[in-house]
């Protein structure tokens, strides 16, 4: 650990090699390029050279329909729905991929343009098999919306009446129905560009083209991290999460079952979108009321175990630092990586199994919660854990995979029975005839309704690290975090850059708190030291950070790094409402930080219910025997083997 002199507050570092966020709404344009003037439907607009017609039209307030285009992805010009007339060009041009380098005149509503767009939509519908009424995307399908917009009232080229492909439900998380695919390649570009996993590809040519996996194998047999980002960008119902709402309804209808639900912070900032509210409109307490009306016996806050995660993970970090710096143990791996994102965990298991020792052994808040419900809660309530069912509301399709991992049975039972996405729970609320925004507000149930602002910000990229630093500062220095950061807001850890770093010099130390006395004798070994931390979101950025560490770059000097599989963190998870883009994710983040700012308690180590848990149940304290039994896990080096 660097002990050079630094200021007391951290400085955000932006090393030259630091990855950046993916935002490809338009091709990279040189801001210093000479401006170009053009006319779009008679409207004059000036843009930097290299700007696409689509981007220029947006600036001019002219709407051009798109299908293969997505703000998070690089332009592809595949579907041609966005064609326009460029005066002087022999053919119609795809506006999303046409860079403007000289003055031009563009027409977007001519007869030729309207006819071409309608023709393209008709051709797509001819190859599109399935019943809109039973499709998961009915009412939220971009192809359906385009057909309505362009007055498609018949099937000009016929309609496929028999399924060509078998539906792939093998992964247990993501369902692929290629009969509904329109070959826009958004999923391929998401998997390859945004996430750099490379699970999906375009196979075949011409009429035989299809989106496929390696050797056309089932999704469970290839390297998929279950992040669900492909679902969030698919314009149709070709990709969806494995719907488990019927299974949860069956539990709720069973009088012999005591069914509880835990809700993560990110869905609460997004659920309203499924009911017509603006992105970032919080519905936390209305949702609690809806869950009780649906029939859940207990409505709990996952933020409780987010606070618990901070204490367990923070304890593990302190122990690693102590063993590495004081005990000189060469087996200790630094930097330590967070482990609460199951997509990220599966990613490193596949792509960097040699670095698994860097992962914290702490389970995610979802899994910690399930283990406590079927032990601590069952004991307090006098209920046989075999009669308890734990459901979780998560922003993430990979949570379905996580709760089915064979090691997640430390309670003696499956810790979490079902993980529902935000979209699935919205469906259940609507099925129950509930108008969510109009419900009265109600709080969470004890004993897991007590949480802090630190637990809330887990939902945004950088939030886990910010929560951890708030606690570490206070436990080590004996001073409040507000002495270092205004209002306890650690701004250098916030934002949507692909990866970022921050430093904190520990100028002075205090007494070791009683809860940690069993771990270290004092903090003198940290006095004057500089703690270096990092944050990365999206697995494409995770790959760059891991490569940087292996090359001995700036991130190799970190002591602790937060990784999230999804762009923006959990608020951009694969189970969140569709559509998604940078603006929507920013609005959700704003809601999360506002809830944190308004919380009466904002630091994990001040959660009185968590401290009581250690007094009553986890008697060995943070990192103790009982905690390791229930709250920690191990990982599987999967590598790139294809089954």
ABEGO torsion letter per residue (X at the ends): XBABBBBABBBBBBBAABBBBBBAABBBBBAABBBBBBBBGGBBBBBBBGBBAAAAAAAAGBBBBBAABBAABBBAGAAGAABBBBBGBABBBBAAABBBABBBBBBAABAAAAAAAAAAAAAAAAABBEBAAABAABGABAAAAAAAAAGBABBAAEBBABBABBBBAAAGABBBBAAABAGAGAAAAAAAAAAGAGABBBBEBEAABBBBBBGGBBAAABBBAGAGAAAAABABAABBBBBAAAAAAAAAABAABBBBBBBBAAAAAAAAAAAGBBBGBBAAAAAAAAAAAAGBABBBBAAAAAAAAAAAAAAAAAAAAAAAAAAGBAABBOBBBBAABAAAAAAAAAABAAAAAABBABBBAAAAAAAAAABAAAAAAGBBAAABBBBBBBABAAAAAAAABAABAAAGBBABABBBBAAAAAAAAAAAGBBAAABBBBBBBOAAABBBAAAAAAABBGAAAAAAAAAAAAAAAGBBAAAABBGGBBAAABEABABBBBBBBBABBBBBBAAAAAABABAAAABGBBBBBBBBBEAAAAAAAAAAAAAGBAAAABABBBBBABBGEAAABAABBOBBBAAAAAAAAAAAAAAAAABABABAAABAAAAAAAAAABAAEBGBAAAAAAABBBBBBAEABBX
